[in-house]
């Protein structure tokens, strides 16, 4: 059941119960025609409330769709200049940028700054209040726990870079998927050196309806050899 039906159902049940309570408490005995008139009025109020609620929800959905489409189109224009892909999610857009890292390193490379600069410009132009989640990834060389921490450092590094370019820090968060092979570009490809560079990356998710309760857990640093 979608949000519109749930909210409308709750409104209907609440109004029916309220109407019934008024009728019952107002007098000990109620004539049939009076009861039917009261109930008809309650049903009319329910219909009008459902219609108004539905219109508000529909308008909200239209605005969300327009924002997502504009953002997706603007990000898609970067395809000609950079090797990027844009994925439409339920209420978000994922920007897979060619931002990669050297083996066992978490610093933004000079050659990757231009695409991040353009990303920041698009977000500021189309939806400056969006919640941005920076996802960090590693290749699978080294312990999984270390790689989760390394992925977090990479995500935090890009988050800070975007913040320095004008994006609001309180609207950004970092999360690490480490060496999760289900999210690797080339499953199993590893370093050291240039091997597995495709997996040492970040992605940015632009969330249009963020759920604060889903904030990612900060992962502790575990000193060990990683990628």
C-alpha positions in Angstrom: 0.0 0.0 0.0 1.4 3.4 -1.0 1.7 6.4 1.2 -1.4 8.1 -0.3 -3.6 5.1 0.5 -2.2 4.7 4.0 -2.7 8.3 4.9 -6.1 8.5 3.4 -7.2 5.3 5.2 -6.1 6.8 8.5 -7.9 10.0 7.8 -11.1 8.1 6.9 -11.0 5.9 10.0 -10.3 8.9 12.3 -13.1 11.0 10.9 -15.6 8.1 11.1 -14.7 7.4 14.7 -14.8 11.1 15.6 -18.2 11.4 13.9 -19.6 8.4 15.7 -18.3 9.6 19.0 -20.1 13.0 18.6 -23.4 11.3 17.6 -23.3 8.8 20.5 -22.2 11.3 23.1 -24.6 14.0 22.0 -27.8 12.3 23.0 -28.9 9.0 24.4 -31.3 8.2 21.5 -30.9 9.3 17.9 -33.6 9.1 15.2 -32.7 7.1 12.1 -33.0 10.0 9.7 -30.9 12.2 12.0 -28.2 9.5 12.3 -28.2 9.0 8.5 -27.8 12.7 8.0 -24.9 12.9 10.4 -23.2 10.0 8.8 -23.7 11.5 5.3 -22.0 14.6 6.5 -19.1 12.6 7.9 -18.7 10.7 4.6 -18.7 13.9 2.7 -16.0 15.4 4.9 -14.0 12.2 4.4 -14.2 12.4 0.6 -13.2 16.0 0.6 -10.3 15.3 2.9 -9.1 12.4 0.8 -9.3 14.4 -2.3 -7.3 17.3 -0.9 -4.7 14.9 0.6 -4.4 13.2 -2.7 -3.9 16.4 -4.6 -1.1 17.4 -2.2 0.6 14.1 -2.5 0.4 14.1 -6.3 1.8 17.6 -6.5 4.7 16.6 -4.2 5.4 13.6 -6.4 5.4 15.8 -9.5 7.8 18.2 -8.0 10.1 15.4 -6.9 10.0 13.8 -10.4 10.8 17.2 -12.0 13.8 17.7 -9.7 15.2 14.2 -10.3 14.8 14.5 -14.0 16.6 17.9 -14.1 19.4 16.6 -12.0 19.7 13.4 -14.0 19.8 15.4 -17.2 22.4 17.8 -15.9 24.6 15.0 -14.7 24.2 13.1 -17.9 25.7 16.0 -19.8 29.0 15.1 -18.2 29.1 11.8 -20.1 30.6 13.5 -23.1 33.4 14.9 -21.0 34.0 12.2 -18.4 33.4 8.5 -18.2 30.5 8.6 -15.9 27.2 6.8 -15.5 24.0 8.0 -13.8 21.5 5.6 -12.2 17.9 6.5 -11.3 16.9 5.1 -7.9 13.5 5.2 -6.2 14.0 8.7 -4.8 17.7 9.4 -5.6 20.2 9.6 -8.3 23.6 7.7 -8.1 26.5 9.4 -9.9 29.3 6.9 -10.7 32.3 9.1 -11.3 35.7 8.1 -12.6 37.3 9.1 -9.3 39.8 6.5 -8.4 42.6 6.1 -5.9 46.2 4.8 -5.8 46.8 1.5 -4.0 46.3 1.9 -0.2 45.7 5.6 -0.6 42.8 7.9 0.3 43.8 11.2 -1.3 41.8 12.8 -4.2 44.0 12.7 -7.3 44.7 15.9 -9.2 43.3 14.4 -12.4 40.0 13.7 -10.7 39.3 17.1 -9.3 37.7 18.5 -12.5 34.8 16.0 -12.5 34.2 16.6 -8.8 34.2 20.3 -9.4 31.6 19.9 -12.1 29.5 17.6 -9.9 29.5 20.2 -7.2 28.4 22.9 -9.7 25.5 20.8 -10.9 24.3 20.0 -7.4 24.5 23.7 -6.4 22.6 24.7 -9.5 19.8 22.2 -9.3 19.3 21.1 -5.8 21.7 22.7 -3.2 19.8 21.3 -0.3 20.1 17.7 -1.5 21.6 15.1 0.9 24.7 13.7 -0.7 26.0 10.3 0.4 29.6 9.6 -0.7 30.2 5.8 -1.0 33.7 4.5 -0.7 35.1 1.3 -2.2 38.3 -0.7 -2.3 39.7 -3.6 -4.2 39.9 -6.9 -2.3 43.6 -7.0 -1.4 44.1 -7.0 2.3 41.8 -7.7 5.3 38.1 -6.9 4.9 38.0 -4.8 8.1 40.9 -2.7 7.0 39.3 -2.1 3.6 36.1 -0.9 5.2 38.1 1.7 7.1 40.0 2.6 3.9 36.8 2.9 2.0 35.5 5.3 4.7 38.7 7.4 4.5 38.2 7.7 0.7 34.6 8.7 1.1 35.5 11.2 3.8 38.3 12.7 1.6 35.9 13.2 -1.3 33.2 14.6 1.1 35.7 17.2 2.4 36.7 18.1 -1.2 33.1 18.7 -2.2 32.5 20.7 1.0 35.5 22.9 0.1 33.8 23.5 -3.3 30.7 24.9 -1.6 28.4 22.0 -0.8 26.9 22.0 2.7 28.8 19.8 5.1 25.7 19.1 7.1 24.0 17.7 4.0 26.7 15.2 3.2 27.6 11.9 4.8 30.1 9.2 4.1 29.7 5.4 4.0 32.1 2.6 3.1 31.4 -0.6 1.3 35.0 -1.7 1.4 35.8 -4.7 -0.7 32.2 -5.8 -1.1 32.5 -7.8 -4.3 28.8 -7.3 -5.2 29.7 -3.6 -5.7 33.0 -4.0 -7.5 33.4 -2.9 -11.1 35.8 -5.7 -11.9 35.0 -8.5 -9.3 38.2 -9.8 -7.7 40.6 -7.4 -9.4 43.3 -6.3 -6.9 46.5 -4.3 -6.6 49.2 -3.5 -5.6 50.2 -1.1 -8.4 47.7 -0.4 -11.1 45.9 -3.7 -10.7 42.3 -3.4 -9.6 42.2 0.4 -10.0 38.6 0.2 -11.2 37.5 -1.0 -7.8 39.3 1.7 -5.8 36.6 4.4 -6.3 33.8 6.5 -4.9 30.2 7.1 -6.0 27.8 9.9 -5.0 24.1 9.4 -4.2 21.9 12.4 -4.4 19.0 11.7 -2.1 15.8 13.7 -2.6 13.9 12.2 0.4 16.6 11.3 2.9 15.8 9.2 6.0 17.8 10.6 8.9 17.4 7.3 10.7 19.4 5.6 8.0 22.6 7.6 8.7 25.7 5.3 8.1 27.7 4.0 11.0 31.2 5.4 11.3 33.7 2.6 10.9 36.9 2.6 13.0 40.3 2.5 11.5 42.2 -0.8 11.9 45.9 -0.6 11.2 47.0 -3.3 8.7 48.1 -3.7 5.1 45.3 -3.0 2.6 44.6 -1.6 -0.8 
